[in-house]
Amino acid sequence: MSSTSNTIPSKVAIIGRPNVGKSSLFNVLVKHRRSLVKNESGVTRDIIIEPAEWWGRRFDVVDTGGLTEAKDTISQLIREQIVSLLKSFDALIVVMDGKSGLVPEDKDVVRMAMESGLPYALVVNKIDSWSQKDLMLSEFYEFGETLFPCSFEKRDGVDEVVEWIRATLPEDKNSHFAGVRLAIVGKPNVGKSSLCNYLLNEKRMLVSDIAGTTMDSIELPFKYNNNDYLLVDTAGLRRPSKRDEGLERIAAVKSHNAIDRADIVLLLVDGLEDVSHQDARMVEYILERHKAVILVINKSDLGKSQLDEFRKTHREQIAQKFHFFPDIPTVFISAKTGAGVKNLFADVDNLWQKLNKRITTSKLNNFFYEVIRAAPAPVWATQDVKFYYLTQTHQKPPSFIAFANHPQGVTPSYRRFLAKNIRENFDLKGVPIRIFVMGSK
């Protein structure tokens, strides 16, 4: 895999208790609606990292979950997650709510910022009436005189926060990054975040038994066997009829966007359950988007002990459910222990090589001549379709253009016939190749 020179941008993280406007500030800084914003506590549950550029200076902005003293599982996981990642940030922005006033949880967040040893800014949001600014800030002065009054909704005071960020963040560091972009998708609670955490060796993704813990798509670089990858963990996908809440609908859109940005999609399924119709629909969607996919059967360590003929049973189900894609690569793993992950990345690397494969026009046409001669030609009106030559485009996955006298006569079934033969002849099994047909004089 090739690598290209790049820099590691400095990171500023936004922290605070729930519903003070952290995600609103994040969206203002990155200049688009990347983070979920809703008048509901606990909407942001994962670390979200996006690049920002202001006045010629680039940096990464990190949105975090709300910090509380609550003892529920999600709240405790969010706190552990943020504490474990503090060392990877370069500066902090502590956001507080001017309308609600100072509360004990704010003091706890400021204490966390002070103990981190990082430079931090204290930002008081929801100062919507500038004439009331001094009154609304008064109780926050116990933390010091340097406070940034803001209204993120009106964009008031944001420029001053950006000036502080530019003056505080260190210069970017040189690095190298290039590699394969992997999107991990699947139904809720199948182990996507556990697999991410195993690969990253950090608790960057929340892991719990509560379905729907991951609400956003998060991209993180990592290395495996000295190769570079970019990992996208996505919200769990439910059937459309079960997406009752607006948040789940937004999360599903973000998952589909992650698929569109990926080179290879890892569809994770629970090995203790049957392969479902929803899994098959997801593979169909991935193929419609012309993305390579690997089916990853998780929890195989438990499956072996709980189910008779575990792998055989699943392979039979896969053959039935994915009859439209019989070459789908399949790997059995345990995200918790890492068993099978080595085989997974062997398949990833093999598929990546196929995605970048180039076939000379002369080889393609020698093959093409033999294939079209061995099968009846398609017919357009009363004339046989005549093919002239076949060539590969520069797209990925590999795509091919066939030139013919009557392109409209080449049916989808004949395209599938050509694609099947190309896969078999040029070792492209498991690759969703495309066949275009163009007219030629």
KAFEN-V117585 format. One line per field, one symbol per residue. phi: phi as a letter, one per 40 degrees, with the letter a starting at -180 (. if undefined). burial: b if it has 16 or more other ideal C-beta (glycine too) atoms within 10 Angstrom, else e. A space follows every 10 residues. Layout:
phi=???
burial=???
This chain:
phi=.cbbcabccc bbbbbiccgb hdcccdcccc gaccccbaca cgccbbcbbb cbbbfgbbac bbcbcccbcc ccdccccccc ccccbdcccb abbcbbbccc gcbdcccccc ccccccgcca bbbbcgccbc ccdccccdcc ccchccbbca bcccgcgcdc ccccdccccc ccbcabaaic cbbbbiccgc hccccdcccc faccbcbacc cgccbbcbba cabafgbcbb bbcbcccbcd cccccdcccc cccccccccc cccbbbccbc ccbccbcccc cccccdcccf bcbbcbccgc cccccbbcfd cccccccccc cbccaccdcb bbbbccbgcg cdcdcccdcc cccccbcbbc cccccccdcc ccccbdccbb fbbccbcbab accbcbcdbb bbcacbdccc cdcccccccc ccdccbfbcg bccbbbbbca c
burial=eeeeeeeebb bbbbbbbbbb bbbbbbbbbb eeebbbbeee ebbbbbbbbb ebebeebebb bbbbbbbbeb eeebbebbbe bbeebbeebb bbbbbbbbee ebeebbeebb ebbeebebbb bbbbbbbeee eebeebbeeb eebeeebbbb bbeeebbbee bbebbeebbe eeeeeeeebb bbbbbbbbbb bbbbbbbbbe eebbbbbbee ebbbbbbbbb ebebeebbbb bbbbbbbbee eeeeeebbeb bbebbbebbe ebbbbbbbbb beeebeebbb ebbebbbeee bbbbbbbbbb bebbeeeeeb eeebeebbee bbeebeebbb bbbbbbeeeb beebbebbbe bbebbebebe eeebeebbee bbeeeebbeb eeeebebeeb ebeeeebbbb ebbbebeebb eeebbebbbe bbbebbebeb bbbebebeee e
